[in-house]
Amino acid sequence: MKTYRVAILGCRSRGTCAGRVYHAHPRTEVVGLCDLLEDRLHALSDELQVEARFTDLDKMIRQTHPDIVAIPTAPSLHAPLALRVLEHGVHIDVEKPMAMDLVEADAVAAKADEKGVQIAVHHQWRVHPWAQAITRAFDAGKIGDLRYIYASGKGYYGGFGLMEIGTHLLTQMIKFGGPCQSVTAHATTRGRPITPRDVLPAPRGNGTIAGDRVSASLQFGNGVTGTLLQHGFDKLNLDAHVVELYGTEGRLLWHPHAAWWLPTPHVLPVDGKDQWQKLEPLYPDSFETAMNGMDGGQMMEGDYWFVEEYVRALDEARPHECSGAEGRHVIEIISGIFESAAYGRRIDLPQVDREHPLLRWRREAGLGDPESMPTVDAEWHEEEQRRLGE
Ligand SMILES: NC(=O)c1ccc[n+]([C@@H]2O[C@H](COP(=O)([O-])OP(=O)(O)OC[C@H]3O[C@@H](n4cnc5c(N)ncnc54)[C@H](O)[C@@H]3O)[C@@H](O)[C@H]2O)c1
């Protein structure tokens, strides 16, 4: 059985997780690492005992001949670096979100098609042990027919939360609901509807956003409706960070750290039957031996599954469950949410106009692109408070 060769482009936090799981998995081997900053490059390479170290990604790919290149870098670099890596005709594992807008996402998808390679977008929560538990229960018919999906974020500033966390939640929603056909959304800043002046560059360089609270109603292909809330709160975690599937006979609730089943649709509380039951997480067979007690936390359990799924997908010559097509569709939904909130109308997907809807909205209002903002969360929020005169 083939061992897939993997190169890591970016050696900080997410690159370290990627390096560790690709190194640990019995069917993948880390053959090269690259970072512009040599201390990071050497720290991770020393840990993984890999000698092929580079500061030039093209050189790394030419010299190490990887099957897959992981791209765990800052959001605004996802598409530009993906395009550069794809030029070499290798599969990619690019961090989420896949791109900052649809123009970028389309370019990345087209380049992968042209080269005949795969894009996998790092939506690891969709294949995480708790998500596997949800899928198993769902496929076993434990909630009957799906009738509604609810998801909410982590309490981040709404538009930022949509890019940062919403991308993960949406990929889980479309897994069960099917492709999203249309979007109706509302966004407010400090309780009043957004205006073109509320369009801002997001914290952490996460694209162009608007609204501190974003609420969206989504119509899915399987005839199911969904609600996605991304509401900013002063205290994080007031929003639950969940995806909940409502069926005709029960409910399933996903959270990054657990998953539960309610064996009644709970239309109204039912005495003795409305107790949530915790599900059992599912791990790949190789997980325990490969990770050998390594404490990578919840996120790395998902990262391991993500690698396992890549191995299975390549073995079977089929797309990764977190494919580029799904990743691009998520960007369509996010753009649709922003467009609907800005223009106050339902948006049918996929949209013909691929320009960022918020930048178009500003331009039509006679405004240019928004001025730059700090990328660090705390400084960004201070600047936003100043802008709002608080
Ligand atoms: N999947 C998840 O659950 C999850 C969780 C947190 C963050 N993220 C995503 O991960 C990313 C951030 O990861 P991070 O904090 O490790 O990123 P980072 O930006 O701190 O580190 C990226 C590294 O890549 C290097 N780099 C950038 N351009 C390069 C180039 N051209 N050649 C070589 N090296 C280059 C940088 O020097 C840096 O060391 C974001 O996209 C974020 O959305 C995902």
The ligand as an ORCA input file, in Angstrom:
! r2SCAN-3c Opt
* xyz 0 1
  N      -8.958     24.245     11.104
  C      -9.040     24.853     12.276
  O      -9.758     24.439     13.184
  C      -8.236     26.085     12.519
  C      -8.001     26.567     13.828
  C      -7.241     27.722     13.981
  C      -6.747     28.391     12.859
  N      -7.016     27.887     11.616
  C      -6.514     28.533     10.410
  O      -5.110     28.361     10.419
  C      -4.482     29.494      9.860
  C      -3.553     30.089     10.846
  O      -2.593     29.126     11.238
  P      -1.333     29.611     12.058
  O      -1.818     30.395     13.225
  O      -0.424     28.471     12.252
  O      -0.733     30.618     10.955
  P       0.443     31.696     11.041
  O       0.113     32.730     10.037
  O       0.740     32.100     12.442
  O       1.676     30.829     10.548
  C       1.865     30.549      9.204
  C       3.328     30.267      8.944
  O       3.494     30.163      7.541
  C       4.665     30.837      7.170
  N       4.558     31.308      5.791
  C       3.703     32.216      5.292
  N       3.946     32.398      3.964
  C       4.943     31.567      3.633
  C       5.624     31.294      2.419
  N       5.336     31.931      1.267
  N       6.608     30.367      2.429
  C       6.927     29.738      3.570
  N       6.312     29.964      4.749
  C       5.338     30.862      4.782
  C       4.792     31.989      8.148
  O       6.135     32.435      8.287
  C       4.247     31.377      9.433
  O       5.266     30.825     10.238
  C      -5.593     30.456      9.500
  O      -5.913     30.305      8.162
  C      -6.752     30.018     10.361
  O      -7.992     30.301      9.751
  C      -7.727     26.762     11.445
*
